[in-house]
């Protein structure tokens, strides 16, 4: 089993910045892609950013140029630097890890961290 724990959420004014962290622990064989998703009230969970084990990154159009995803493979951690935050970025942010173990891949989720951006 793999556990993911997020941290770094909070309340910030529009235009401000936050940095989210997510650390994986447990019985880890190989973590492939790590991602950040978010879910706003009344909306579906959406992919915000993803990073492969080789550090290739992708972003949703809504955050491109404002958010930066990075990872530390030695620490099994992924980060999301969020700049120029907007009220519409308000959501619960979830970390996701695609994990490989003996030919089987599973997706694991963190518990989520609240990000609130005030106008």
Long-range contacts (C-beta under 8 A, 24 or more apart in sequence): 1-26, 1-27, 2-26, 2-27, 2-28, 2-31, 2-97, 2-99, 2-106, 2-108, 3-108, 4-95, 4-96, 4-97, 4-108, 4-109, 4-110, 4-111, 5-110, 5-111, 6-93, 6-94, 6-95, 6-110, 6-111, 6-112, 6-113, 7-113, 8-113, 9-93, 9-113, 9-114, 9-115, 10-114, 10-115, 10-116, 11-116, 11-117, 11-118, 12-85, 12-115, 12-116, 12-117, 12-118, 13-117, 13-118, 14-85, 14-86, 14-87, 14-117, 14-118, 14-119, 15-84, 15-85, 16-85, 16-117, 17-81, 17-82, 17-83, 17-84, 17-85, 18-82, 18-85, 18-115, 19-79, 19-80, 19-81, 19-82, 20-79, 20-80, 20-82, 20-93, 20-95, 20-113, 20-115, 21-77, 21-78, 21-79, 22-77, 22-78, 22-79, 22-95, 22-97, 22-110, 23-75, 23-76, 23-77, 24-76, 24-77, 24-97, 24-108, 25-76, 27-101, 28-76, 28-99, 29-99, 29-100, 29-101, 29-102, 30-99, 30-100, 30-101, 31-73, 31-76, 31-97, 31-98, 31-99, 31-100, 32-98, 32-99, 32-100, 32-105, 33-97, 33-98, 34-71, 34-78, 34-95, 34-96, 34-97, 34-98, 35-78, 35-95, 35-96, 35-97, 35-98, 36-69, 36-78, 36-80, 36-93, 36-94, 36-95, 36-96, 37-93, 37-94, 37-96, 38-89, 38-91, 38-92, 38-93, 38-94, 38-115, 39-91, 39-92, 39-94, 39-112, 40-88, 40-90, 40-91, 40-92, 43-91, 45-94, 48-80, 48-93, 49-80, 51-78, 62-88, 63-89, 82-115, 85-115, 85-117, 86-117, 87-117, 87-118, 87-119, 88-117, 89-115, 89-117, 90-115, 90-116, 90-117, 91-115
